Amino acid sequence: MSVFPATAAAKSAGRRAPTSAARPPARGQRAAYWFIAPLGLGFAVFYFWPMLQTFYFSFTEFGPFGGHTWTGTDNYARVLRDVTVWQALGNTLIYCGIGLLALPVAIAVAALLNRRGLRGVAVYRALYFVPFVTLPVAVGLVWNWLYNGDFGLLNEVLGWFGVDRRYWVSDPSTAVLAIGAVMVWSTTGYYLVIFMAGIKSIPQDYYEAAELDGAGPLRRFFTITLPLLSPTLFFASVICMIQSLQTFDLIYIMMGEKNPAVGDTQSVVGLFYKWAFIENAQGAAAALAFLLMLLIAGLTYLQFRLQRKWVHYG
């Protein structure tokens, strides 16, 4: 007599027993779909549908009194031929490269704050995090005062060491670097919190074993902390790259509209704003936005491909 009579009967009748994949979802699984339904609906309404609209409008041009006409690929041809687009793309990639510098700074500070016996860690963490939660408008206004060429605090401090005054955000040779420095300053606290959580998840047994073997702090950092922190570093690098490629508000506040270096510091999103809301070229702006989305998707995909060679999940 078979231990599984239902299965034996099914075989004797020439039929296969139903597998688990063919069974209807359990009640708990159906409930899970209901829980994620609001998020899925919000994503479809506020993200997916606007993305489809942007793609459609990139093939059209809006008239001065409303309405739009189909223009085919003319907007994409304009975007690819415009010199200002390539300049803005170069500036955006520079901002992205500078913004990624916040990651090693945050890792170093997180490792220092995770030392045993250090007091006031919560206070330091809060102080580093304050710039990130501060409004970009306030950050831009404060740093405009610090960078001011006539009475800025930065020039005053550098003057003590004999350095000549400079107009940091008005000089094209220093404006991009000045804005990039503010980006690093304002985002380091965010990644600091992420890396501190990642370091705390590393078992202390590894550090104790390495310390017994005579490994110093630097040795433990490069052989234990960094390899086991690589998944967190990968996540932070993806987020940092996407945020840097979409930067706009800080640049707009710090540069304004009459600054002589506006064109030399303009990002892709800043150029999109100019075309869409100032020059009334919504079709070309939609094409630019869609190409920026493809660039972000491509770089993100490249990061996911490369992470297989350096991210350690052990």
C-alpha positions as CSV (number, residue, x, y, z in Angstrom):
1,M,0.0,0.0,0.0
2,S,1.4,3.4,-1.0
3,V,2.1,6.0,1.6
4,F,0.7,8.6,-0.7
5,P,-2.7,7.2,-1.9
6,A,-3.7,10.3,-3.8
7,T,-0.5,10.3,-5.8
8,A,-0.7,6.6,-6.4
9,A,-4.3,6.9,-7.6
10,A,-3.3,9.7,-10.0
11,K,-0.5,7.6,-11.5
12,S,-2.8,4.6,-11.9
13,A,-5.3,6.7,-13.7
14,G,-2.6,8.0,-16.1
15,R,-2.7,11.5,-14.7
16,R,0.0,13.6,-13.0
17,A,-0.6,14.8,-9.5
18,P,-1.0,18.6,-9.4
19,T,2.2,20.4,-8.4
20,S,2.6,23.3,-6.0
21,A,3.1,25.7,-9.0
22,A,-0.4,24.9,-10.2
23,R,-2.1,25.5,-6.9
24,P,-3.9,28.8,-6.4
25,P,-2.1,31.3,-4.2
26,A,-2.7,31.1,-0.5
27,R,-4.7,33.6,1.3
28,G,-1.6,35.2,2.7
29,Q,-0.1,35.7,-0.7
30,R,-3.3,37.3,-2.0
31,A,-3.2,39.7,1.0
32,A,0.4,40.6,0.1
33,Y,-0.7,41.7,-3.3
34,W,-3.4,43.9,-1.8
35,F,-0.7,45.5,0.5
36,I,1.5,46.4,-2.4
37,A,-1.4,47.5,-4.6
38,P,-1.4,51.2,-3.4
39,L,2.4,51.5,-4.0
40,G,2.0,49.9,-7.5
41,L,-0.9,52.2,-8.3
42,G,1.0,55.3,-7.2
43,F,4.0,54.2,-9.3
44,A,1.9,53.7,-12.3
45,V,0.1,57.0,-12.0
46,F,2.9,59.3,-10.9
47,Y,5.9,57.6,-12.6
48,F,5.1,55.2,-15.4
49,W,2.3,57.2,-17.0
50,P,4.3,60.5,-16.9
51,M,7.2,58.7,-18.4
52,L,5.1,57.5,-21.3
53,Q,3.7,61.0,-21.8
54,T,7.2,62.4,-21.8
55,F,8.2,59.9,-24.5
56,Y,5.2,60.9,-26.6
57,F,5.7,64.6,-26.2
58,S,9.3,64.3,-27.2
59,F,8.0,63.7,-30.8
60,T,5.8,66.8,-30.7
61,E,6.0,70.5,-30.4
62,F,3.7,72.8,-28.5
63,G,2.2,75.9,-30.0
64,P,2.2,79.3,-28.3
65,F,-1.6,79.0,-27.5
66,G,-1.6,75.3,-26.5
67,G,-1.9,72.2,-28.5
68,H,0.9,70.2,-30.0
69,T,1.8,68.9,-33.4
70,W,3.7,65.8,-34.4
71,T,7.3,66.5,-35.5
72,G,8.9,63.1,-35.5
73,T,12.5,62.9,-34.5
74,D,13.2,66.6,-35.0
75,N,13.5,67.3,-31.2
76,Y,16.1,64.5,-30.8
77,A,18.0,65.9,-33.8
78,R,18.0,69.3,-32.1
79,V,19.2,67.9,-28.8
80,L,22.1,66.0,-30.4
81,R,23.2,68.9,-32.5
82,D,23.0,71.6,-29.8
83,V,26.4,72.5,-28.3
84,T,24.9,73.6,-25.0
85,V,23.5,70.1,-24.5
86,W,27.0,68.5,-24.7
87,Q,28.4,71.2,-22.4
88,A,25.6,70.6,-19.9
89,L,26.2,66.9,-20.1
90,G,29.9,67.4,-19.5
91,N,29.1,69.5,-16.4
92,T,26.7,66.9,-15.2
93,L,29.3,64.1,-15.5
94,I,31.7,66.3,-13.5
95,Y,29.1,66.9,-10.8
96,C,28.6,63.1,-10.7
97,G,32.3,62.4,-10.3
98,I,32.6,65.1,-7.6
99,G,29.5,63.8,-5.9
100,L,30.9,60.3,-5.6
101,L,33.7,61.7,-3.5
102,A,31.2,61.9,-0.7
103,L,31.4,58.1,-0.4
104,P,35.0,57.6,0.6
105,V,34.7,60.6,3.0
106,A,31.6,59.1,4.6
107,I,33.2,55.6,4.9
108,A,36.3,57.1,6.6
109,V,34.1,59.1,9.1
110,A,31.9,56.1,9.7
111,A,34.9,53.9,10.5
112,L,36.2,56.6,13.0
113,L,32.8,56.9,14.6
114,N,32.4,53.2,15.0
115,R,35.5,52.9,17.2
116,R,34.9,51.2,20.6
117,G,34.8,53.6,23.5
118,L,34.0,56.7,21.5
119,R,31.5,58.9,23.3
120,G,28.9,61.2,21.7
121,V,28.5,59.2,18.5
122,A,24.9,60.2,18.2
123,V,25.8,63.9,18.4
124,Y,28.4,63.6,15.7
125,R,26.1,61.6,13.5
126,A,23.3,64.3,13.9
127,L,25.8,67.1,13.2
128,Y,26.9,65.4,10.0
129,F,23.3,64.7,9.0
130,V,22.0,68.2,9.5
131,P,23.3,69.5,6.1
132,F,21.4,66.8,4.2
133,V,18.0,67.6,5.8
134,T,18.5,71.4,5.3
135,L,16.6,72.9,2.4
136,P,18.8,73.3,-0.7
137,V,17.7,77.0,-0.8
138,A,19.1,77.7,2.6
139,V,22.3,75.7,1.8
140,G,22.8,77.7,-1.5
141,L,22.2,81.1,0.2
142,V,24.6,80.3,3.0
143,W,27.4,79.1,0.7
144,N,26.8,82.0,-1.6
145,W,27.7,84.2,1.3
146,L,30.8,82.1,2.1
147,Y,31.9,82.2,-1.5
148,N,31.3,85.9,-2.0
149,G,34.3,87.5,-3.6
150,D,34.0,90.8,-1.8
151,F,33.2,90.0,1.8
152,G,32.9,86.2,1.9
153,L,34.3,84.3,4.9
154,L,36.3,81.9,2.7
155,N,38.3,84.7,1.1
156,E,38.8,86.3,4.5
157,V,40.4,83.1,5.9
158,L,42.5,82.5,2.8
159,G,43.7,86.1,3.0
160,W,45.4,85.3,6.3
161,F,47.7,83.0,4.3
162,G,48.3,85.5,1.5
163,V,45.9,84.0,-1.0
164,D,44.2,86.6,-3.3
165,R,40.5,87.0,-3.3
166,R,38.5,85.1,-5.9
167,Y,34.9,85.2,-7.1
168,W,34.4,81.5,-6.7
169,V,30.9,81.1,-8.2
170,S,31.4,83.8,-10.9
171,D,34.7,82.5,-12.3
172,P,34.0,79.7,-14.8
173,S,37.3,78.0,-13.8
174,T,36.2,77.5,-10.2
175,A,32.4,77.6,-10.3
176,V,31.9,73.9,-11.0
177,L,34.4,72.8,-8.3
178,A,32.8,75.2,-5.8
179,I,29.4,73.8,-6.4
180,G,30.7,70.3,-6.3
181,A,32.3,70.9,-2.9
182,V,28.9,72.0,-1.6
183,M,27.3,68.9,-3.0
184,V,29.9,66.7,-1.1
185,W,29.4,68.7,2.1
186,S,25.6,68.4,2.0
187,T,25.4,64.7,1.2
188,T,28.1,63.2,3.3
189,G,25.9,62.9,6.3
190,Y,23.3,60.8,4.4
191,Y,25.9,58.2,3.3
192,L,27.5,58.4,6.7
193,V,24.3,57.0,8.4
194,I,24.1,54.3,5.7
195,F,27.8,53.2,6.2
196,M,27.5,53.3,10.0
197,A,24.6,50.9,9.8
198,G,26.6,48.7,7.4
199,I,29.7,48.6,9.6
200,K,27.6,47.7,12.7
201,S,26.2,44.7,10.8
202,I,29.7,43.2,10.4
203,P,30.3,40.5,13.1
204,Q,32.8,41.7,15.8
205,D,34.3,38.2,15.8
206,Y,36.2,39.0,12.6
207,Y,37.8,42.1,14.2
208,E,38.7,40.3,17.4
209,A,40.3,37.4,15.4
210,A,42.3,39.9,13.3
211,E,43.4,41.8,16.4
212,L,44.6,38.6,18.0
213,D,46.7,37.9,14.8
214,G,48.3,41.3,15.2
215,A,46.4,43.2,12.5
216,G,46.4,46.9,13.0
217,P,43.5,49.4,12.5
218,L,44.4,50.0,8.8
219,R,44.9,46.3,8.1
220,R,41.5,45.5,9.7
221,F,39.8,48.3,7.7
222,F,41.1,47.2,4.3
223,T,40.8,43.4,4.8
224,I,37.5,43.2,6.8
225,T,35.5,46.5,6.8
226,L,35.8,47.4,3.1
227,P,35.1,43.9,1.7
228,L,32.1,43.2,4.0
229,L,30.9,46.8,3.4
230,S,30.9,46.4,-0.4
231,P,27.1,45.6,-0.7
232,T,26.4,48.8,1.2
233,L,28.9,50.7,-0.9
234,F,27.3,49.4,-4.1
235,F,23.9,50.6,-3.0
236,A,25.2,54.0,-2.0
237,S,27.1,54.5,-5.2
238,V,24.0,53.8,-7.3
239,I,22.0,56.3,-5.3
240,C,24.7,58.9,-5.3
241,M,25.2,58.6,-9.1
242,I,21.5,59.0,-9.8
243,Q,21.2,62.0,-7.4
244,S,24.2,63.7,-8.9
245,L,23.0,63.3,-12.5
246,Q,19.7,64.9,-11.5
247,T,21.2,67.8,-9.6
248,F,19.5,71.2,-10.2
249,D,18.2,73.1,-7.2
250,L,21.5,73.8,-5.6
251,I,23.0,75.0,-8.8
252,Y,20.0,77.2,-9.6
253,I,20.1,78.8,-6.2
254,M,23.9,79.4,-6.1
255,M,24.2,80.6,-9.7
256,G,21.0,82.5,-10.2
257,E,20.1,83.7,-13.7
258,K,22.4,86.7,-14.2
259,N,25.7,85.1,-13.1
260,P,28.3,85.3,-16.0
261,A,29.2,81.6,-15.3
262,V,25.7,80.2,-15.6
263,G,26.4,78.6,-19.0
264,D,29.6,77.0,-17.7
265,T,27.9,75.4,-14.7
266,Q,24.6,74.4,-16.2
267,S,23.5,70.8,-15.7
268,V,21.2,68.7,-18.0
269,V,18.3,69.2,-15.7
270,G,19.0,73.0,-15.6
271,L,18.9,73.1,-19.4
272,F,15.7,71.1,-19.3
273,Y,14.2,73.7,-17.0
274,K,15.4,76.5,-19.3
275,W,13.9,75.0,-22.4
276,A,10.6,73.9,-20.9
277,F,9.7,76.9,-18.7
278,I,11.6,79.8,-20.1
279,E,12.0,79.2,-23.9
280,N,8.7,77.3,-24.2
281,A,10.3,74.5,-26.1
282,Q,8.6,71.6,-24.3
283,G,9.1,69.1,-27.1
284,A,12.9,69.5,-27.1
285,A,12.9,69.5,-23.3
286,A,10.9,66.2,-23.2
287,A,13.5,64.7,-25.6
288,L,16.3,65.9,-23.4
289,A,14.6,64.5,-20.3
290,F,14.0,61.1,-22.0
291,L,17.7,60.9,-23.1
292,L,18.8,61.7,-19.6
293,M,16.6,58.9,-18.3
294,L,18.3,56.5,-20.8
295,L,21.7,57.7,-19.6
296,I,20.9,57.1,-16.0
297,A,19.4,53.7,-16.8
298,G,22.5,52.7,-18.8
299,L,25.0,53.8,-16.2
300,T,22.9,52.0,-13.5
301,Y,22.9,48.8,-15.6
302,L,26.7,49.2,-16.0
303,Q,27.1,49.4,-12.3
304,F,25.0,46.3,-11.8
305,R,27.2,44.4,-14.3
306,L,30.5,45.6,-12.7
307,Q,29.4,44.9,-9.1
308,R,29.7,41.1,-9.7
309,K,33.5,41.6,-9.7
310,W,33.9,43.7,-6.6
311,V,30.8,43.2,-4.4
312,H,31.2,40.5,-1.7
313,Y,28.1,39.1,-0.1
314,G,29.8,36.5,2.1
